[in-house]
Amino acid sequence: MTIRFRIAAFTAAALLLTACSSPDTTPAQGKAGATSDPDPGTGHLHGLGVDPADGTLYAAGHLGVFHLTPTGAVRIADRYQDTMGFTVTGPRTFLASGHPSPTDPAATSPHLGLIRSTDAGQTWTTVSAAGKADFHSLQQAGPILYGLDSQTSQVWASKDAGATWDRRAKIPAGDLAAHTGTPQEVWATSRDGLLHSTDSGATFQPVPGAPALAAVELPTPGQLIALTTDGKVLSGGDGTSWKERGRLPGGVQGAVLTAAGPDHLLAADSNDAVHESKDGGRTWTTVHQGGHTNTGH
């Protein structure tokens, strides 16, 4: 995009970024990509993933996409886009959504729609829905890509990698889970409890007896992994019965859960620390302490 950000669009983006970010994490910026704070942190984290190309851990939040290293988080390409939805779909291939940095001179809308990177976050291209959608959850399930649009509380579904979309159910959800092996099946956490769809998100039904959940994942068909609002890590099959596996080390308010494999889990807690489990959530190792970043690529 080459048209410069008009004043109205800039104001809308700034308001959206302020609304999505806590006041103490928004960087004080001048020119695009520059900041007066040498370590503004990640901002609240909304997405985690593992690049299958090399096993690198990535985290996405209000202040950019980050490569997680043993010594801290490295902001990719010095880019401060407010990344509300994020998923790794292949080697060096990411999908994301959210809002541009308010100081981005190339931005023309406060909503990024669906964007894609094929170089591990160094550069991004717009796929679709620019100015229309703000996906807070993105899930690739075989031939179907699901997105949860925060603007309409509606599930979107695409069968052409996000180029075009069908609008599905409207649900009060915060998180979606789906798997390649059962692409028509979608789970969602909501303020009304756990919801389940067997028709590719066209309709959802409440799951009776499910505990209050902060996040849910589907590592394999028929196997749910969830975080409860009091920090327990649970496993279950149909959502009606659960077994406790472990406990997340940090708080779970606003927590993120990602299944990188059948037993390989990543979670971000309410302090934006990132934890990793390689035994299905029974034990966890802290791989990033919240609030610390390094300069880098």
C-alpha positions, 0 to 999 in steps of 0.5 A: 500500500502506498497511500499515506495514512489520512488523519481520520484513519490514523486517529482510528488506529491510535484509538484501537491500539490504545483500546487493545493495549494496556497504557503502560505497554504502548511504546512512545514512538516517533518515526515508524519503527522507532521508539524512545523506550529501549525495551517497551516489552512485547505488550500483552501476548495473543499468539504463540507458535513453533516454526517447523523449519527450525523449531524456533518459538514465536510470540505475537502481541500488542507490540509486534511478533517476537522470536523467543531466545534464551536471553529474551524476545527479539522483535522481528523487523522492528515492526510494532503492529498490534498482532491480535491473531497469529498462527504458524501454518508451515515452514516460515509461514505465518498468518496474522491479524490485528492493527497497524502501528499508528505511526506506519505511514503505509497504513490505510485502515485500522484493521489489517484483515488477514495478512501472511508472511512467508519469511518468518515475519520479516515481511507481510502481505495482505491476503483479504479483509483489510479494513473489515476484519480483526481476527482474534483467533486464527485456526488452520484445519486442513483445507479450512481456515477459521477466523474469529472476527472481533468486530462482529463476533462471527466465525469466518471460514475459508477454503482458499487459504483466506482469499475469500470467506464464508460467514458462519455463526455469531458466538460470544467466543474468545478462542477457537480450536480445530484440527486438520484430521477433523476440519468440520469440528470447531470448539470455542471458549466463550462467556457462556461456556464451552461451545462445539460445532460439527458443521464447520462453524455454521452452528454451535451447541453448548457443552453441558458440564464443561468447566469454566475455561480460559483457552482450549486446543485440539492437539489430535482429533478427539483429544482436547487440552484446556486451561481452566480459569483457575490455572488447571491444565485439563484433558478430555474427549467430548468436553463433558468429562475431564482429567487434570494433567497439571497446572500452568505456572502463572496466572491465566487471565488473558492466557494463550494456549497453543498445541504445536504437536500432540504433546507439545504445548505452549502457553502465555500467562497473564504476566506474558511469560511463555511456558512450554510443555512437551508432555501434554501439560503435565510439566512446564518449563518457562522459556520467556519471562514477561516484559523483557525484549532484546534488540535484533532482526 
